[in-house]
Amino acid sequence: MRSRYAAFVKGDRKYLQRTWHSTTRPRKLTLDDTEWTRLEILDKNQGGLFDKVGVVEFNAHHTGGVLHERSRFVREDGRWVYLDAAG
């Protein structure tokens, strides 16, 4: 989660694409000029060494406000990848 946030901060599209699940990854990723200022992890569920899924709830602060999300991650080919925003 933190590495993907850092990739958004830096505008690293390649890293974001590599860490996105193959079934939900967009073909083309367009990033805007949002200035991200801080990541606040609020909660996590699973995502441990022996888990196959995990959820991270967070606030991503930016100059225009806050993005709140519960992100689902899964293991794909042995590594954690972003699946989608949990409901």
PDB file with SEQRES, HELIX, SHEET and CRYST1 records, atoms N, CA, C and O in Angstrom:
SEQRES   1 A   87  MET ARG SER ARG TYR ALA ALA PHE VAL LYS GLY ASP ARG          
SEQRES   2 A   87  LYS TYR LEU GLN ARG THR TRP HIS SER THR THR ARG PRO          
SEQRES   3 A   87  ARG LYS LEU THR LEU ASP ASP THR GLU TRP THR ARG LEU          
SEQRES   4 A   87  GLU ILE LEU ASP LYS ASN GLN GLY GLY LEU PHE ASP LYS          
SEQRES   5 A   87  VAL GLY VAL VAL GLU PHE ASN ALA HIS HIS THR GLY GLY          
SEQRES   6 A   87  VAL LEU HIS GLU ARG SER ARG PHE VAL ARG GLU ASP GLY          
SEQRES   7 A   87  ARG TRP VAL TYR LEU ASP ALA ALA GLY                          
HELIX    1 AA1 ARG A    2  LYS A   10  1                                   9    
HELIX    2 AA2 ARG A   13  ARG A   18  1                                   6    
SHEET    1 AA1 4 TRP A  36  GLN A  46  0                                        
SHEET    2 AA1 4 VAL A  53  HIS A  62 -1                                        
SHEET    3 AA1 4 GLY A  65  GLU A  76 -1                                        
SHEET    4 AA1 4 ARG A  79  ALA A  85 -1                                        
CRYST1    1.000    1.000    1.000  90.00  90.00  90.00 P 1           1          
ATOM      1  N   MET A   1       0.820  -1.182   0.000  1.00  0.00           N  
ATOM      2  CA  MET A   1       0.000   0.000   0.000  1.00  0.00           C  
ATOM      3  C   MET A   1       0.868   1.252   0.000  1.00  0.00           C  
ATOM      4  O   MET A   1       0.661   2.166  -0.798  1.00  0.00           O  
ATOM      5  N   ARG A   2       1.823   1.280   0.887  1.00  0.00           N  
ATOM      6  CA  ARG A   2       2.677   2.468   0.972  1.00  0.00           C  
ATOM      7  C   ARG A   2       3.495   2.668  -0.309  1.00  0.00           C  
ATOM      8  O   ARG A   2       3.705   3.801  -0.743  1.00  0.00           O  
ATOM      9  N   SER A   3       3.945   1.586  -0.899  1.00  0.00           N  
ATOM     10  CA  SER A   3       4.737   1.729  -2.124  1.00  0.00           C  
ATOM     11  C   SER A   3       3.876   2.239  -3.277  1.00  0.00           C  
ATOM     12  O   SER A   3       4.362   2.994  -4.119  1.00  0.00           O  
ATOM     13  N   ARG A   4       2.619   1.842  -3.326  1.00  0.00           N  
ATOM     14  CA  ARG A   4       1.727   2.351  -4.383  1.00  0.00           C  
ATOM     15  C   ARG A   4       1.427   3.827  -4.146  1.00  0.00           C  
ATOM     16  O   ARG A   4       1.358   4.603  -5.099  1.00  0.00           O  
ATOM     17  N   TYR A   5       1.249   4.219  -2.898  1.00  0.00           N  
ATOM     18  CA  TYR A   5       1.046   5.635  -2.599  1.00  0.00           C  
ATOM     19  C   TYR A   5       2.268   6.436  -3.080  1.00  0.00           C  
ATOM     20  O   TYR A   5       2.123   7.475  -3.725  1.00  0.00           O  
ATOM     21  N   ALA A   6       3.451   5.947  -2.763  1.00  0.00           N  
ATOM     22  CA  ALA A   6       4.668   6.635  -3.198  1.00  0.00           C  
ATOM     23  C   ALA A   6       4.740   6.724  -4.719  1.00  0.00           C  
ATOM     24  O   ALA A   6       5.206   7.725  -5.262  1.00  0.00           O  
ATOM     25  N   ALA A   7       4.282   5.685  -5.403  1.00  0.00           N  
ATOM     26  CA  ALA A   7       4.270   5.707  -6.867  1.00  0.00           C  
ATOM     27  C   ALA A   7       3.299   6.769  -7.394  1.00  0.00           C  
ATOM     28  O   ALA A   7       3.582   7.430  -8.393  1.00  0.00           O  
ATOM     29  N   PHE A   8       2.155   6.929  -6.720  1.00  0.00           N  
ATOM     30  CA  PHE A   8       1.234   8.004  -7.115  1.00  0.00           C  
ATOM     31  C   PHE A   8       1.882   9.367  -6.891  1.00  0.00           C  
ATOM     32  O   PHE A   8       1.758  10.263  -7.726  1.00  0.00           O  
ATOM     33  N   VAL A   9       2.563   9.521  -5.778  1.00  0.00           N  
ATOM     34  CA  VAL A   9       3.241  10.788  -5.473  1.00  0.00           C  
ATOM     35  C   VAL A   9       4.258  11.117  -6.564  1.00  0.00           C  
ATOM     36  O   VAL A   9       4.346  12.259  -7.017  1.00  0.00           O  
ATOM     37  N   LYS A  10       5.020  10.114  -6.977  1.00  0.00           N  
ATOM     38  CA  LYS A  10       6.079  10.312  -7.973  1.00  0.00           C  
ATOM     39  C   LYS A  10       5.581  10.272  -9.416  1.00  0.00           C  
ATOM     40  O   LYS A  10       6.298  10.666 -10.336  1.00  0.00           O  
ATOM     41  N   GLY A  11       4.340   9.792  -9.613  1.00  0.00           N  
ATOM     42  CA  GLY A  11       3.822   9.647 -10.974  1.00  0.00           C  
ATOM     43  C   GLY A  11       4.413   8.458 -11.708  1.00  0.00           C  
ATOM     44  O   GLY A  11       4.575   8.498 -12.928  1.00  0.00           O  
ATOM     45  N   ASP A  12       4.739   7.396 -10.972  1.00  0.00           N  
ATOM     46  CA  ASP A  12       5.380   6.211 -11.535  1.00  0.00           C  
ATOM     47  C   ASP A  12       4.322   5.241 -12.091  1.00  0.00           C  
ATOM     48  O   ASP A  12       3.926   4.294 -11.412  1.00  0.00           O  
ATOM     49  N   ARG A  13       3.877   5.481 -13.312  1.00  0.00           N  
ATOM     50  CA  ARG A  13       2.833   4.662 -13.946  1.00  0.00           C  
ATOM     51  C   ARG A  13       3.256   3.192 -14.092  1.00  0.00           C  
ATOM     52  O   ARG A  13       2.445   2.289 -13.882  1.00  0.00           O  
ATOM     53  N   LYS A  14       4.503   2.961 -14.444  1.00  0.00           N  
ATOM     54  CA  LYS A  14       4.969   1.588 -14.662  1.00  0.00           C  
ATOM     55  C   LYS A  14       4.851   0.754 -13.387  1.00  0.00           C  
ATOM     56  O   LYS A  14       4.397  -0.389 -13.425  1.00  0.00           O  
ATOM     57  N   TYR A  15       5.259   1.330 -12.267  1.00  0.00           N  
ATOM     58  CA  TYR A  15       5.151   0.601 -10.999  1.00  0.00           C  
ATOM     59  C   TYR A  15       3.690   0.332 -10.658  1.00  0.00           C  
ATOM     60  O   TYR A  15       3.342  -0.768 -10.230  1.00  0.00           O  
ATOM     61  N   LEU A  16       2.838   1.334 -10.847  1.00  0.00           N  
ATOM     62  CA  LEU A  16       1.416   1.157 -10.548  1.00  0.00           C  
ATOM     63  C   LEU A  16       0.816   0.050 -11.417  1.00  0.00           C  
ATOM     64  O   LEU A  16       0.035  -0.761 -10.920  1.00  0.00           O  
ATOM     65  N   GLN A  17       1.160   0.004 -12.677  1.00  0.00           N  
ATOM     66  CA  GLN A  17       0.662  -1.049 -13.569  1.00  0.00           C  
ATOM     67  C   GLN A  17       1.165  -2.427 -13.122  1.00  0.00           C  
ATOM     68  O   GLN A  17       0.406  -3.396 -13.126  1.00  0.00           O  
ATOM     69  N   ARG A  18       2.442  -2.512 -12.738  1.00  0.00           N  
ATOM     70  CA  ARG A  18       3.016  -3.800 -12.301  1.00  0.00           C  
ATOM     71  C   ARG A  18       2.375  -4.310 -11.020  1.00  0.00           C  
ATOM     72  O   ARG A  18       2.308  -5.519 -10.801  1.00  0.00           O  
ATOM     73  N   THR A  19       1.903  -3.403 -10.174  1.00  0.00           N  
ATOM     74  CA  THR A  19       1.351  -3.812  -8.875  1.00  0.00           C  
ATOM     75  C   THR A  19      -0.175  -3.808  -8.870  1.00  0.00           C  
ATOM     76  O   THR A  19      -0.794  -3.757  -7.807  1.00  0.00           O  
ATOM     77  N   TRP A  20      -0.777  -3.863 -10.049  1.00  0.00           N  
ATOM     78  CA  TRP A  20      -2.236  -3.895 -10.203  1.00  0.00           C  
ATOM     79  C   TRP A  20      -2.610  -5.283 -10.694  1.00  0.00           C  
ATOM     80  O   TRP A  20      -1.956  -5.810 -11.593  1.00  0.00           O  
ATOM     81  N   HIS A  21      -3.633  -5.879 -10.132  1.00  0.00           N  
ATOM     82  CA  HIS A  21      -4.061  -7.224 -10.515  1.00  0.00           C  
ATOM     83  C   HIS A  21      -4.390  -7.275 -12.003  1.00  0.00           C  
ATOM     84  O   HIS A  21      -4.979  -6.341 -12.547  1.00  0.00           O  
ATOM     85  N   SER A  22      -4.014  -8.353 -12.647  1.00  0.00           N  
ATOM     86  CA  SER A  22      -4.173  -8.477 -14.099  1.00  0.00           C  
ATOM     87  C   SER A  22      -5.625  -8.374 -14.554  1.00  0.00           C  
ATOM     88  O   SER A  22      -5.874  -7.971 -15.690  1.00  0.00           O  
ATOM     89  N   THR A  23      -6.582  -8.722 -13.713  1.00  0.00           N  
ATOM     90  CA  THR A  23      -7.995  -8.680 -14.125  1.00  0.00           C  
ATOM     91  C   THR A  23      -8.644  -7.312 -13.951  1.00  0.00           C  
ATOM     92  O   THR A  23      -9.709  -7.065 -14.517  1.00  0.00           O  
ATOM     93  N   THR A  24      -8.029  -6.424 -13.186  1.00  0.00           N  
ATOM     94  CA  THR A  24      -8.625  -5.099 -12.950  1.00  0.00           C  
ATOM     95  C   THR A  24      -7.719  -3.955 -13.402  1.00  0.00           C  
ATOM     96  O   THR A  24      -8.111  -2.791 -13.318  1.00  0.00           O  
ATOM     97  N   ARG A  25      -6.544  -4.261 -13.868  1.00  0.00           N  
ATOM     98  CA  ARG A  25      -5.569  -3.251 -14.295  1.00  0.00           C  
ATOM     99  C   ARG A  25      -6.080  -2.523 -15.544  1.00  0.00           C  
ATOM    100  O   ARG A  25      -6.467  -3.167 -16.519  1.00  0.00           O  
ATOM    101  N   PRO A  26      -6.083  -1.205 -15.518  1.00  0.00           N  
ATOM    102  CA  PRO A  26      -6.497  -0.473 -16.717  1.00  0.00           C  
ATOM    103  C   PRO A  26      -5.446  -0.613 -17.820  1.00  0.00           C  
ATOM    104  O   PRO A  26      -4.252  -0.728 -17.545  1.00  0.00           O  
ATOM    105  N   ARG A  27      -5.905  -0.602 -19.059  1.00  0.00           N  
ATOM    106  CA  ARG A  27      -4.963  -0.692 -20.190  1.00  0.00           C  
ATOM    107  C   ARG A  27      -4.039   0.512 -20.219  1.00  0.00           C  
ATOM    108  O   ARG A  27      -2.834   0.392 -20.442  1.00  0.00           O  
ATOM    109  N   LYS A  28      -4.633   1.679 -19.988  1.00  0.00           N  
ATOM    110  CA  LYS A  28      -3.853   2.916 -19.987  1.00  0.00           C  
ATOM    111  C   LYS A  28      -4.141   3.635 -18.681  1.00  0.00           C  
ATOM    112  O   LYS A  28      -5.301   3.807 -18.306  1.00  0.00           O  
ATOM    113  N   LEU A  29      -3.121   4.042 -18.007  1.00  0.00           N  
ATOM    114  CA  LEU A  29      -3.264   4.731 -16.725  1.00  0.00           C  
ATOM    115  C   LEU A  29      -2.888   6.194 -16.900  1.00  0.00           C  
ATOM    116  O   LEU A  29      -1.756   6.526 -17.254  1.00  0.00           O  
ATOM    117  N   THR A  30      -3.852   7.054 -16.648  1.00  0.00           N  
ATOM    118  CA  THR A  30      -3.619   8.485 -16.738  1.00  0.00           C  
ATOM    119  C   THR A  30      -3.616   9.061 -15.333  1.00  0.00           C  
ATOM    120  O   THR A  30      -4.577   8.892 -14.583  1.00  0.00           O  
ATOM    121  N   LEU A  31      -2.545   9.736 -14.984  1.00  0.00           N  
ATOM    122  CA  LEU A  31      -2.444  10.365 -13.673  1.00  0.00           C  
ATOM    123  C   LEU A  31      -2.647  11.864 -13.827  1.00  0.00           C  
ATOM    124  O   LEU A  31      -2.166  12.474 -14.782  1.00  0.00           O  
ATOM    125  N   ASP A  32      -3.358  12.443 -12.882  1.00  0.00           N  
ATOM    126  CA  ASP A  32      -3.541  13.889 -12.928  1.00  0.00           C  
ATOM    127  C   ASP A  32      -2.422  14.573 -12.144  1.00  0.00           C  
ATOM    128  O   ASP A  32      -1.459  13.924 -11.736  1.00  0.00           O  
ATOM    129  N   ASP A  33      -2.549  15.857 -11.938  1.00  0.00           N  
ATOM    130  CA  ASP A  33      -1.486  16.597 -11.254  1.00  0.00           C  
ATOM    131  C   ASP A  33      -1.776  16.800  -9.766  1.00  0.00           C  
ATOM    132  O   ASP A  33      -1.343  17.785  -9.168  1.00  0.00           O  
ATOM    133  N   THR A  34      -2.517  15.852  -9.175  1.00  0.00           N  
ATOM    134  CA  THR A  34      -2.823  15.922  -7.746  1.00  0.00           C  
ATOM    135  C   THR A  34      -1.526  15.948  -6.939  1.00  0.00           C  
ATOM    136  O   THR A  34      -0.609  15.166  -7.192  1.00  0.00           O  
ATOM    137  N   GLU A  35      -1.462  16.848  -5.976  1.00  0.00           N  
ATOM    138  CA  GLU A  35      -0.294  16.916  -5.095  1.00  0.00           C  
ATOM    139  C   GLU A  35      -0.620  16.180  -3.794  1.00  0.00           C  
ATOM    140  O   GLU A  35      -1.283  16.719  -2.907  1.00  0.00           O  
ATOM    141  N   TRP A  36      -0.143  14.947  -3.700  1.00  0.00           N  
ATOM    142  CA  TRP A  36      -0.380  14.113  -2.524  1.00  0.00           C  
ATOM    143  C   TRP A  36       0.535  14.566  -1.398  1.00  0.00           C  
ATOM    144  O   TRP A  36       1.718  14.830  -1.614  1.00  0.00           O  
ATOM    145  N   THR A  37      -0.026  14.656  -0.183  1.00  0.00           N  
ATOM    146  CA  THR A  37       0.747  15.208   0.925  1.00  0.00           C  
ATOM    147  C   THR A  37       0.982  14.237   2.074  1.00  0.00           C  
ATOM    148  O   THR A  37       1.957  14.379   2.813  1.00  0.00           O  
ATOM    149  N   ARG A  38       0.101  13.253   2.234  1.00  0.00           N  
ATOM    150  CA  ARG A  38       0.271  12.351   3.388  1.00  0.00           C  
ATOM    151  C   ARG A  38      -0.614  11.127   3.230  1.00  0.00           C  
ATOM    152  O   ARG A  38      -1.728  11.219   2.714  1.00  0.00           O  
ATOM    153  N   LEU A  39      -0.114   9.982   3.675  1.00  0.00           N  
ATOM    154  CA  LEU A  39      -0.882   8.742   3.712  1.00  0.00           C  
ATOM    155  C   LEU A  39      -1.128   8.372   5.166  1.00  0.00           C  
ATOM    156  O   LEU A  39      -0.202   8.346   5.976  1.00  0.00           O  
ATOM    157  N   GLU A  40      -2.370   8.090   5.484  1.00  0.00           N  
ATOM    158  CA  GLU A  40      -2.764   7.703   6.845  1.00  0.00           C  
ATOM    159  C   GLU A  40      -3.459   6.341   6.774  1.00  0.00           C  
ATOM    160  O   GLU A  40      -4.561   6.230   6.238  1.00  0.00           O  
ATOM    161  N   ILE A  41      -2.813   5.312   7.312  1.00  0.00           N  
ATOM    162  CA  ILE A  41      -3.409   3.972   7.350  1.00  0.00           C  
ATOM    163  C   ILE A  41      -4.357   3.921   8.541  1.00  0.00           C  
ATOM    164  O   ILE A  41      -3.946   4.167   9.675  1.00  0.00           O  
ATOM    165  N   LEU A  42      -5.624   3.605   8.290  1.00  0.00           N  
ATOM    166  CA  LEU A  42      -6.633   3.583   9.343  1.00  0.00           C  
ATOM    167  C   LEU A  42      -6.873   2.188   9.897  1.00  0.00           C  
ATOM    168  O   LEU A  42      -7.113   2.023  11.094  1.00  0.00           O  
ATOM    169  N   ASP A  43      -6.809   1.175   9.024  1.00  0.00           N  
ATOM    170  CA  ASP A  43      -7.106  -0.186   9.459  1.00  0.00           C  
ATOM    171  C   ASP A  43      -6.564  -1.151   8.413  1.00  0.00           C  
ATOM    172  O   ASP A  43      -6.373  -0.787   7.253  1.00  0.00           O  
ATOM    173  N   LYS A  44      -6.322  -2.370   8.834  1.00  0.00           N  
ATOM    174  CA  LYS A  44      -5.962  -3.423   7.898  1.00  0.00           C  
ATOM    175  C   LYS A  44      -6.562  -4.729   8.382  1.00  0.00           C  
ATOM    176  O   LYS A  44      -6.750  -4.942   9.580  1.00  0.00           O  
ATOM    177  N   ASN A  45      -6.856  -5.591   7.437  1.00  0.00           N  
ATOM    178  CA  ASN A  45      -7.446  -6.879   7.749  1.00  0.00           C  
ATOM    179  C   ASN A  45      -6.742  -7.919   6.885  1.00  0.00           C  
ATOM    180  O   ASN A  45      -6.716  -7.801   5.660  1.00  0.00           O  
ATOM    181  N   GLN A  46      -6.189  -8.905   7.506  1.00  0.00           N  
ATOM    182  CA  GLN A  46      -5.408  -9.951   6.856  1.00  0.00           C  
ATOM    183  C   GLN A  46      -4.178  -9.338   6.186  1.00  0.00           C  
ATOM    184  O   GLN A  46      -3.680  -8.307   6.638  1.00  0.00           O  
ATOM    185  N   GLY A  47      -3.690  -9.951   5.128  1.00  0.00           N  
ATOM    186  CA  GLY A  47      -2.516  -9.436   4.449  1.00  0.00           C  
ATOM    187  C   GLY A  47      -1.206  -9.872   5.069  1.00  0.00           C  
ATOM    188  O   GLY A  47      -0.154  -9.300   4.784  1.00  0.00           O  
ATOM    189  N   GLY A  48      -1.269 -10.886   5.917  1.00  0.00           N  
ATOM    190  CA  GLY A  48      -0.058 -11.374   6.564  1.00  0.00           C  
ATOM    191  C   GLY A  48       0.726 -12.332   5.681  1.00  0.00           C  
ATOM    192  O   GLY A  48       0.370 -12.573   4.528  1.00  0.00           O  
ATOM    193  N   LEU A  49       1.767 -12.856   6.228  1.00  0.00           N  
ATOM    194  CA  LEU A  49       2.700 -13.723   5.515  1.00  0.00           C  
ATOM    195  C   LEU A  49       2.008 -14.917   4.846  1.00  0.00           C  
ATOM    196  O   LEU A  49       2.375 -15.291   3.732  1.00  0.00           O  
ATOM    197  N   PHE A  50       1.022 -15.512   5.501  1.00  0.00           N  
ATOM    198  CA  PHE A  50       0.383 -16.714   4.967  1.00  0.00           C  
ATOM    199  C   PHE A  50      -0.998 -16.446   4.373  1.00  0.00           C  
ATOM    200  O   PHE A  50      -1.678 -17.386   3.963  1.00  0.00           O  
ATOM    201  N   ASP A  51      -1.424 -15.191   4.318  1.00  0.00           N  
ATOM    202  CA  ASP A  51      -2.721 -14.841   3.749  1.00  0.00           C  
ATOM    203  C   ASP A  51      -2.635 -14.713   2.236  1.00  0.00           C  
ATOM    204  O   ASP A  51      -1.570 -14.473   1.667  1.00  0.00           O  
ATOM    205  N   LYS A  52      -3.791 -14.881   1.604  1.00  0.00           N  
ATOM    206  CA  LYS A  52      -3.873 -14.711   0.152  1.00  0.00           C  
ATOM    207  C   LYS A  52      -4.584 -13.416  -0.217  1.00  0.00           C  
ATOM    208  O   LYS A  52      -4.517 -12.964  -1.360  1.00  0.00           O  
ATOM    209  N   VAL A  53      -5.266 -12.822   0.760  1.00  0.00           N  
ATOM    210  CA  VAL A  53      -5.985 -11.570   0.542  1.00  0.00           C  
ATOM    211  C   VAL A  53      -5.706 -10.627   1.703  1.00  0.00           C  
ATOM    212  O   VAL A  53      -5.268 -11.050   2.773  1.00  0.00           O  
ATOM    213  N   GLY A  54      -5.964  -9.359   1.477  1.00  0.00           N  
ATOM    214  CA  GLY A  54      -5.812  -8.363   2.528  1.00  0.00           C  
ATOM    215  C   GLY A  54      -6.566  -7.098   2.148  1.00  0.00           C  
ATOM    216  O   GLY A  54      -6.758  -6.804   0.969  1.00  0.00           O  
ATOM    217  N   VAL A  55      -6.987  -6.359   3.159  1.00  0.00           N  
ATOM    218  CA  VAL A  55      -7.697  -5.097   2.943  1.00  0.00           C  
ATOM    219  C   VAL A  55      -7.002  -4.017   3.769  1.00  0.00           C  
ATOM    220  O   VAL A  55      -6.668  -4.229   4.934  1.00  0.00           O  
ATOM    221  N   VAL A  56      -6.793  -2.865   3.153  1.00  0.00           N  
ATOM    222  CA  VAL A  56      -6.195  -1.722   3.837  1.00  0.00           C  
ATOM    223  C   VAL A  56      -7.143  -0.538   3.690  1.00  0.00           C  
ATOM    224  O   VAL A  56      -7.513  -0.158   2.579  1.00  0.00           O  
ATOM    225  N   GLU A  57      -7.529   0.037   4.823  1.00  0.00           N  
ATOM    226  CA  GLU A  57      -8.345   1.245   4.803  1.00  0.00           C  
ATOM    227  C   GLU A  57      -7.419   2.425   5.073  1.00  0.00           C  
ATOM    228  O   GLU A  57      -6.595   2.385   5.986  1.00  0.00           O  
ATOM    229  N   PHE A  58      -7.563   3.471   4.273  1.00  0.00           N  
ATOM    230  CA  PHE A  58      -6.631   4.590   4.392  1.00  0.00           C  
ATOM    231  C   PHE A  58      -7.277   5.906   3.987  1.00  0.00           C  
ATOM    232  O   PHE A  58      -8.319   5.944   3.333  1.00  0.00           O  
ATOM    233  N   ASN A  59      -6.624   6.974   4.396  1.00  0.00           N  
ATOM    234  CA  ASN A  59      -6.889   8.321   3.904  1.00  0.00           C  
ATOM    235  C   ASN A  59      -5.627   8.781   3.199  1.00  0.00           C  
ATOM    236  O   ASN A  59      -4.543   8.770   3.784  1.00  0.00           O  
ATOM    237  N   ALA A  60      -5.765   9.186   1.945  1.00  0.00           N  
ATOM    238  CA  ALA A  60      -4.655   9.759   1.199  1.00  0.00           C  
ATOM    239  C   ALA A  60      -4.936  11.253   1.080  1.00  0.00           C  
ATOM    240  O   ALA A  60      -5.833  11.675   0.350  1.00  0.00           O  
ATOM    241  N   HIS A  61      -4.169  12.030   1.798  1.00  0.00           N  
ATOM    242  CA  HIS A  61      -4.379  13.477   1.842  1.00  0.00           C  
ATOM    243  C   HIS A  61      -3.715  14.131   0.637  1.00  0.00           C  
ATOM    244  O   HIS A  61      -2.634  13.730   0.206  1.00  0.00           O  
ATOM    245  N   HIS A  62      -4.387  15.146   0.105  1.00  0.00           N  
ATOM    246  CA  HIS A  62      -3.824  15.929  -0.991  1.00  0.00           C  
ATOM    247  C   HIS A  62      -4.238  17.371  -0.797  1.00  0.00           C  
ATOM    248  O   HIS A  62      -5.048  17.679   0.076  1.00  0.00           O  
ATOM    249  N   THR A  63      -3.681  18.256  -1.611  1.00  0.00           N  
ATOM    250  CA  THR A  63      -3.918  19.685  -1.411  1.00  0.00           C  
ATOM    251  C   THR A  63      -5.391  20.059  -1.556  1.00  0.00           C  
ATOM    252  O   THR A  63      -5.811  21.095  -1.042  1.00  0.00           O  
ATOM    253  N   GLY A  64      -6.176  19.242  -2.241  1.00  0.00           N  
ATOM    254  CA  GLY A  64      -7.598  19.538  -2.420  1.00  0.00           C  
ATOM    255  C   GLY A  64      -8.519  18.822  -1.454  1.00  0.00           C  
ATOM    256  O   GLY A  64      -9.734  19.014  -1.518  1.00  0.00           O  
ATOM    257  N   GLY A  65      -7.982  17.999  -0.559  1.00  0.00           N  
ATOM    258  CA  GLY A  65      -8.832  17.271   0.375  1.00  0.00           C  
ATOM    259  C   GLY A  65      -8.259  15.926   0.754  1.00  0.00           C  
ATOM    260  O   GLY A  65      -7.053  15.776   0.951  1.00  0.00           O  
ATOM    261  N   VAL A  66      -9.157  14.935   0.854  1.00  0.00           N  
ATOM    262  CA  VAL A  66      -8.758  13.604   1.303  1.00  0.00           C  
ATOM    263  C   VAL A  66      -9.472  12.550   0.463  1.00  0.00           C  
ATOM    264  O   VAL A  66     -10.674  12.650   0.217  1.00  0.00           O  
ATOM    265  N   LEU A  67      -8.727  11.545   0.029  1.00  0.00           N  
ATOM    266  CA  LEU A  67      -9.305  10.370  -0.623  1.00  0.00           C  
ATOM    267  C   LEU A  67      -9.374   9.271   0.425  1.00  0.00           C  
ATOM    268  O   LEU A  67      -8.351   8.878   0.986  1.00  0.00           O  
ATOM    269  N   HIS A  68     -10.577   8.773   0.690  1.00  0.00           N  
ATOM    270  CA  HIS A  68     -10.759   7.674   1.642  1.00  0.00           C  
ATOM    271  C   HIS A  68     -11.073   6.419   0.840  1.00  0.00           C  
ATOM    272  O   HIS A  68     -11.911   6.448  -0.062  1.00  0.00           O  
ATOM    273  N   GLU A  69     -10.396   5.309   1.168  1.00  0.00           N  
ATOM    274  CA  GLU A  69     -10.645   4.064   0.432  1.00  0.00           C  
ATOM    275  C   GLU A  69     -10.318   2.860   1.294  1.00  0.00           C  
ATOM    276  O   GLU A  69      -9.477   2.921   2.191  1.00  0.00           O  
ATOM    277  N   ARG A  70     -11.001   1.770   1.002  1.00  0.00           N  
ATOM    278  CA  ARG A  70     -10.667   0.447   1.523  1.00  0.00           C  
ATOM    279  C   ARG A  70     -10.209  -0.354   0.317  1.00  0.00           C  
ATOM    280  O   ARG A  70     -11.028  -0.758  -0.508  1.00  0.00           O  
ATOM    281  N   SER A  71      -8.923  -0.584   0.211  1.00  0.00           N  
ATOM    282  CA  SER A  71      -8.347  -1.274  -0.945  1.00  0.00           C  
ATOM    283  C   SER A  71      -8.188  -2.754  -0.662  1.00  0.00           C  
ATOM    284  O   SER A  71      -7.751  -3.157   0.416  1.00  0.00           O  
ATOM    285  N   ARG A  72      -8.556  -3.568  -1.667  1.00  0.00           N  
ATOM    286  CA  ARG A  72      -8.354  -5.007  -1.561  1.00  0.00           C  
ATOM    287  C   ARG A  72      -7.100  -5.389  -2.334  1.00  0.00           C  
ATOM    288  O   ARG A  72      -6.891  -4.956  -3.467  1.00  0.00           O  
ATOM    289  N   PHE A  73      -6.273  -6.207  -1.697  1.00  0.00           N  
ATOM    290  CA  PHE A  73      -5.054  -6.718  -2.304  1.00  0.00           C  
ATOM    291  C   PHE A  73      -5.114  -8.241  -2.295  1.00  0.00           C  
ATOM    292  O   PHE A  73      -5.703  -8.841  -1.395  1.00  0.00           O  
ATOM    293  N   VAL A  74      -4.508  -8.858  -3.294  1.00  0.00           N  
ATOM    294  CA  VAL A  74      -4.419 -10.316  -3.369  1.00  0.00           C  
ATOM    295  C   VAL A  74      -3.005 -10.681  -3.810  1.00  0.00           C  
ATOM    296  O   VAL A  74      -2.269  -9.858  -4.355  1.00  0.00           O  
ATOM    297  N   ARG A  75      -2.649 -11.930  -3.561  1.00  0.00           N  
ATOM    298  CA  ARG A  75      -1.356 -12.416  -4.045  1.00  0.00           C  
ATOM    299  C   ARG A  75      -1.545 -12.913  -5.485  1.00  0.00           C  
ATOM    300  O   ARG A  75      -2.452 -13.692  -5.779  1.00  0.00           O  
ATOM    301  N   GLU A  76      -0.680 -12.449  -6.349  1.00  0.00           N  
ATOM    302  CA  GLU A  76      -0.670 -12.892  -7.735  1.00  0.00           C  
ATOM    303  C   GLU A  76       0.772 -13.239  -8.065  1.00  0.00           C  
ATOM    304  O   GLU A  76       1.661 -12.392  -7.971  1.00  0.00           O  
ATOM    305  N   ASP A  77       0.998 -14.483  -8.449  1.00  0.00           N  
ATOM    306  CA  ASP A  77       2.362 -14.955  -8.727  1.00  0.00           C  
ATOM    307  C   ASP A  77       3.290 -14.698  -7.536  1.00  0.00           C  
ATOM    308  O   ASP A  77       4.458 -14.353  -7.716  1.00  0.00           O  
ATOM    309  N   GLY A  78       2.766 -14.868  -6.328  1.00  0.00           N  
ATOM    310  CA  GLY A  78       3.571 -14.770  -5.120  1.00  0.00           C  
ATOM    311  C   GLY A  78       3.809 -13.366  -4.582  1.00  0.00           C  
ATOM    312  O   GLY A  78       4.511 -13.201  -3.585  1.00  0.00           O  
ATOM    313  N   ARG A  79       3.237 -12.352  -5.225  1.00  0.00           N  
ATOM    314  CA  ARG A  79       3.438 -10.984  -4.720  1.00  0.00           C  
ATOM    315  C   ARG A  79       2.101 -10.278  -4.551  1.00  0.00           C  
ATOM    316  O   ARG A  79       1.114 -10.614  -5.206  1.00  0.00           O  
ATOM    317  N   TRP A  80       2.088  -9.299  -3.662  1.00  0.00           N  
ATOM    318  CA  TRP A  80       0.865  -8.551  -3.399  1.00  0.00           C  
ATOM    319  C   TRP A  80       0.593  -7.568  -4.526  1.00  0.00           C  
ATOM    320  O   TRP A  80       1.481  -6.837  -4.965  1.00  0.00           O  
ATOM    321  N   VAL A  81      -0.664  -7.568  -4.988  1.00  0.00           N  
ATOM    322  CA  VAL A  81      -1.090  -6.624  -6.012  1.00  0.00           C  
ATOM    323  C   VAL A  81      -2.445  -6.041  -5.622  1.00  0.00           C  
ATOM    324  O   VAL A  81      -3.238  -6.685  -4.934  1.00  0.00           O  
ATOM    325  N   TYR A  82      -2.697  -4.813  -6.071  1.00  0.00           N  
ATOM    326  CA  TYR A  82      -3.963  -4.118  -5.819  1.00  0.00           C  
ATOM    327  C   TYR A  82      -5.039  -4.750  -6.680  1.00  0.00           C  
ATOM    328  O   TYR A  82      -4.854  -4.903  -7.888  1.00  0.00           O  
ATOM    329  N   LEU A  83      -6.178  -5.125  -6.070  1.00  0.00           N  
ATOM    330  CA  LEU A  83      -7.302  -5.677  -6.804  1.00  0.00           C  
ATOM    331  C   LEU A  83      -8.324  -4.598  -7.120  1.00  0.00           C  
ATOM    332  O   LEU A  83      -8.621  -4.327  -8.284  1.00  0.00           O  
ATOM    333  N   ASP A  84      -8.866  -3.978  -6.052  1.00  0.00           N  
ATOM    334  CA  ASP A  84      -9.885  -2.950  -6.270  1.00  0.00           C  
ATOM    335  C   ASP A  84     -10.219  -2.268  -4.946  1.00  0.00           C  
ATOM    336  O   ASP A  84      -9.677  -2.600  -3.892  1.00  0.00           O  
ATOM    337  N   ALA A  85     -11.125  -1.311  -5.040  1.00  0.00           N  
ATOM    338  CA  ALA A  85     -11.629  -0.626  -3.839  1.00  0.00           C  
ATOM    339  C   ALA A  85     -12.763  -1.474  -3.277  1.00  0.00           C  
ATOM    340  O   ALA A  85     -13.751  -1.728  -3.966  1.00  0.00           O  
ATOM    341  N   ALA A  86     -12.626  -1.911  -2.029  1.00  0.00           N  
ATOM    342  CA  ALA A  86     -13.650  -2.730  -1.379  1.00  0.00           C  
ATOM    343  C   ALA A  86     -14.878  -1.886  -1.084  1.00  0.00           C  
ATOM    344  O   ALA A  86     -14.778  -0.679  -0.860  1.00  0.00           O  
ATOM    345  N   GLY A  87     -16.011  -2.518  -1.086  1.00  0.00           N  
ATOM    346  CA  GLY A  87     -17.276  -1.817  -0.863  1.00  0.00           C  
ATOM    347  C   GLY A  87     -17.525  -1.326   0.501  1.00  0.00           C  
ATOM    348  O   GLY A  87     -18.568  -0.727   0.761  1.00  0.00           O  
TER     349      GLY A  87                                                      
END                                                                             
